[in-house]
Amino acid sequence: MSISASLPSGSRFDAWRIYFRPKVVTMLLLGFSSGLPFMLVGNTLSYWLRDAGISLTTIGFLSWVGLAYSLKPFWAPIVDRVDAPLFGRLGRRRGWIMAAQFAVGLGLLGMAVIGPEGGLVALAACALLAAFASSTQDIVIDAWRIEIARDGNELGLLSSVATLGYRAALLVADALILVSANHLGWGVSYGIMAALMGVGVFATFSAEEPKQTDAAMHAKDKQLPLWTVRGFGDAVIGPFVTFFQTHKWLALLMLAVISLYQIPNYVSGPMANTFYVDAGLSKDAVGGIRASVGLGASLLGIAAGGISAARFGYMRTLIAGILLEAIAVLAYIPIAYSHGDLTIFAAMMAVDSFGLSFAGVALMTYMSSLTSLGYTATQYALLSSAYSYLGKILKGFSGQTVDALSSGRNLMDAYALFFVGSAAIGLPALVLCLFLAQVHRRRDRAARLT
């Protein structure tokens, strides 16, 4: 992506000013709002539960509340074609974002009040509400990002900035919250997280509604009302038909790559924070290092991912991303034998944060390039759920796997074997990425010759 291409002539040396455009700042805040609930209903919740003495097997099964993120294509057509209840006057996109943000806040507040001591069923119900609302928010924010961009350069910029906001939220919800929980308690900390959803509410009020898309969708509503057979078919089936018509048989290969790409991260994720507890690392140490070293490495990873996509193309960046993701998972192994050495922990967190940030930008930019106007929300929901549904199913067995590996072994040895296995299951994605890149090269070569 060339940032200077998006700027007026003569402003090459002021390229940094582009990051202060209202649209870009809004995207940064919406990215933060999108990322904040993700860890709070996943890895951070696992930390809280382990801290409360809940078994690894139970924690693994409770991670299935995150399946809401993988099922979002089922209600994405409604988000595309129907105004949000209560907030519809804000526009199709902004209305749904606002409704989802309020629901996320209520879910997090319920988790803060109930806690593990209030019953795991009630806690899981509140986590499920937050996950469902959060996945809905993701559907609309992704659509807004794609539709508000003027061109490919701006789409790349907004994708990078969204990732930056998202990663910043992950650090808050997966690192700084540990420091807060250590001094204020988990309930108060989750209450603070619920209040931080106000950042997203402010951004939504400030956001510009993509009027061209709104007009197109309302015209489609009149021509093909959702309650008619043709309208329902267009809303539910149209996005999928258009996607496969555009990409032909290659669509299946694309979906396979996307589905397998993040599995190492998803499978290892639920055990990461429980691993810190069992390794004897304090909340202050984990939170402080993740918020400092982790933040710096994440910023570098985001920048490197964006530069790589612009310089070397989507496919080479995807291949580099899956390799870095596997290395990021393997980085946990030295921690298991470091006896709590914070220098080793900091070094491994740098590797982890850089690799996952790079891979995230690579996948996000690639998926954004595959959507079609008029079906943006549903198609991107399909793609973004495709990269998570298999991993989210498999990660439910992560605690059970570590428990099984620890039979007859030291617990740290069991964790090390688990992380080796988690990294190894990224190999199919690497093979498919290499094959997809070869297909693209052949097509490009054939197009130049004709």
Stockholm file with secondary structure:
# STOCKHOLM 1.0

chainA/1-450         MSISASLPSGSRFDAWRIYFRPKVVTMLLLGFSSGLPFMLVGNTLSYWLRDAGISLTTIGFLSWVGLAYSLKPFWAPIVDRVDAPLFGRLGRRRGWIMAAQFAVGLGLLGMAVIGPEGGLVALAACALLAAFASSTQDIVIDAWRIEIARDGNELGLLSSVATLGYRAALLVADALILVSANHLGWGVSYGIMAALMGVGVFATFSAEEPKQTDAAMHAKDKQLPLWTVRGFGDAVIGPFVTFFQTHKWLALLMLAVISLYQIPNYVSGPMANTFYVDAGLSKDAVGGIRASVGLGASLLGIAAGGISAARFGYMRTLIAGILLEAIAVLAYIPIAYSHGDLTIFAAMMAVDSFGLSFAGVALMTYMSSLTSLGYTATQYALLSSAYSYLGKILKGFSGQTVDALSSGRNLMDAYALFFVGSAAIGLPALVLCLFLAQVHRRRDRAARLT
#=GR chainA/1-450 SS CCGGGGSCTTCGGGGGGGGGSHHHHHHHHHHHHHHHHHHHTTHHHHHHHHHTTCCHHHHHHHGGGGGGGTSGGGTHHHHHHSCCTTTGGGCHHHHHHHHHHHHHHHHHHHHHHHTGGGCHHHHHHHHHHHHHHHHHHHHHHHHHHHHHCSSHHHHHHHHHHHHHHHHHHHHIIIIIHHHHHHHHCHHHHHHHHHHHTHHHHHHHHHSCCCHHHHHHHHHHHHHSCTTSHHHHHHHHTHHHHHHHHHHTTHHHHHHHHHHHHTHHHHHHHHHHHHHHHHTTCCHHHHHHHIIIIIHHHHHHHHHHHHHHHHHHCHHHHHHHHHHHHHHHHHTHHHHHTTTTCHHHHHHHHHHHHHHHHHHHHHHHHHHHTTCCTTSHHHHHHHHHHHTTHHHHHHHTTHHHHHHHHTTTSCHHHHHHHHHHHHHHTTHHHHHHHHHHHHHHHHHHHHHHHC
#=GC SS_cons         CCGGGGSCTTCGGGGGGGGGSHHHHHHHHHHHHHHHHHHHTTHHHHHHHHHTTCCHHHHHHHGGGGGGGTSGGGTHHHHHHSCCTTTGGGCHHHHHHHHHHHHHHHHHHHHHHHTGGGCHHHHHHHHHHHHHHHHHHHHHHHHHHHHHCSSHHHHHHHHHHHHHHHHHHHHIIIIIHHHHHHHHCHHHHHHHHHHHTHHHHHHHHHSCCCHHHHHHHHHHHHHSCTTSHHHHHHHHTHHHHHHHHHHTTHHHHHHHHHHHHTHHHHHHHHHHHHHHHHTTCCHHHHHHHIIIIIHHHHHHHHHHHHHHHHHHCHHHHHHHHHHHHHHHHHTHHHHHTTTTCHHHHHHHHHHHHHHHHHHHHHHHHHHHTTCCTTSHHHHHHHHHHHTTHHHHHHHTTHHHHHHHHTTTSCHHHHHHHHHHHHHHTTHHHHHHHHHHHHHHHHHHHHHHHC
//
